[in-house]
Amino acid sequence: MKSKQSRVWKAVAGAMLLTGILISLAGCGDAKAETKEASDAPALQKVRIGGDSAIFSLQFRVAKAEGFFEKNGIDAEISTFSFGIDTLNAVLTDRVDVGEAMDYAALSALSKGDLKVLSLFSSPKATSSKLYARDGISRPEDLIGKKLGVQKGTVNEYIWGKYFETFHIDKKDVTLVPLQSTAEILAAYDRGDIQAAWFGTAFFDKAEKVEGSKALNDQSAINIRTKGFLVAKDSLIKDKPQISAGLNKALAEASQYITDHPEEAAELAFKEVKIPKDNALREIKNEWEFDVRFNQEDYDQLKEIKEWSVANGYIEQDFKLDDKLALEGLKEAFPDKVTIQ
């Protein structure tokens, strides 16, 4: 009897051992398959990105936080600068690979180095920037003889130039005071060191609290709506053209996320660049258009601003705009989003 039981237990033990071996082999097969699949996946491309300290850089930050860069083959490292033009200066000095700038500032940088425009990806509305003035200034002509704050090299410089042109103010009849940041401009405006300046949505409340302050105009008074462009060094995309497609895909996904999840995007804006959530939410919902593209209107605006800037001495070295466009990556990602003749 014992011999029979022994034989039964040996048979059971053998079956269990065989099952274990089969499971183990199957597991090894799965592990090998997973390892092979991982090894077959393309390596992420390291890209250093410069973003400004405002809503303009929000798509970068959302794409990083939500994994859209990684999903599209980009290992993104984001550094923060005061203005968009600072990010392009960082590209020119090889501190970052990719930057952002509004049209005028982008053109100014394009004239200085071997940079390329990859796409338009963000546009503030004309109402997102207002001219505030104090000390009894209530009309454009009251600016004559006054000190005005300006961020040199930024689109703010172009906006002032168009404002003077629109309202027939000789630039020689005002004093443009160059300042380094919007916070510095606000402080100078509050002290009375300058009597007028342009402020973005996030600073409307603060500008309005300055004694005697009044909003004169927004950009619609001078028929301007600025546009933001993605810019990179030519060598980056020439060596690795897939980077441009990956960047544009990630930013397009981030744009949709911002539209679908404005609250979460506003929280990220506060976390990353300390914009109060309510202000960020107002900007996201009312003052910005997030759209990755490059159409004929975008091209025409760049061309018009370039010609104006050269004619008025804001850009010293002229260049061919077509030579500064690298839209192949955008075309690969979104063929219907590139519509220039």
C-alpha angles and dihedrals in degrees: 000000000000090000090054092049090048091054090050093051091048090053092049092047091049092051091049091049092050091048090051092050092050092049090048092050091048090050091051089050091053091047091050090049091050091047091049091047091051092047091050092055112099116255117254115257113234110231125177109212128195117210130181124238096255142066089285089081096044095105090057091052095046091048089053096044095045096044096246093130092051091045088057097047100266126127096199126199112188125204122187126229133175099249139010092253088058089060091054092048085053090052090051091052093044096245091123134013101219133030143169135233142163116255101270094043091045091053091048090055093043089059092057106048149010096285130144134206110233100182148320107261110164140024131186116214120246090254092059092081125050134182111233123193136181141188095062098310107148105151134045092249090057087072091074110113093014135117115248128193120235137174102224116228094015129105086264088076091056092046091055090048092053091045092055090047094049095049096037096245117155109230088222090064094064134052116233109205112203114222131177105229143010089252090055091048091050091051091050090047092050092050092048094243086127127027102207141020143159116254133189126230095271090060100043093098093049094046091049091054092060109106112263093005120152134176109238104178146339124223093275087075089068096036094247132140111171122218130210123225137196110232132186140171111271092232092060096058095033091060095038110023092172089070092072092052091048093049093049093047091050093048091049090053090047090051091055091046091053090051093048097039108031094155093055091044090051090051089052090050089056093045095048105035104009097244106158107256095237091052092046092049091051091051093047094049101037114015111041139060114206109200131139110217147101116222137166093269091054091050093047092051092052091048093049093049092046092052092046092048093050093046092050096045097250091117112040100187116056120210142176109269093208089060089059097055122095104176099152094101092049090049090051092050098039115010092181093054096068108073109157125130 
